[in-house]
Amino acid sequence: MQKRLQRSRTEKMVAGVCGGLAEYFGVDPTLVRAVFAVVTVLGGAGVLLYFVLWAVMPLEPPSPYLPGRPTDGSSRPGRRRGSSLAES
């Protein structure tokens, strides 16, 4: 399968741009985030570049087996359909 540059759904803190770049280049997302922080501090271009990439990069298609995603159809992790706070 061919690699595609796309925003990550799993490695995301804001929009998944740094996570997507990290997955594409095969590096740690923390390293990409650090590079963006340094570029931002040194001249402010990091913020502009981030927003441009956010607008241009497509979002990774949803996967049925995303980590942390509930598999029982509920909207919140850790809660089952029909359960309430009084029951827990």
BELBEL-V434070 format. One record per pair of residues at least 4 apart in sequence whose C-alpha atoms are under 6 Angstrom apart, sorted by the first residue. I is the first residue (numbers start at 1). J is the second residue. Records with the same first field share a line. If there is no record, write none. Layout:
I=J, J
This chain:
5=24
6=20, 57, 58, 59, 60
7=16, 17, 20, 59, 60
8=16, 19, 20, 60
11=19
12=16, 19
16=20
18=32, 33
19=29
22=26, 27, 28, 29
36=46
39=46
40=44, 45, 46
45=49
46=50
53=57
70=77
74=81
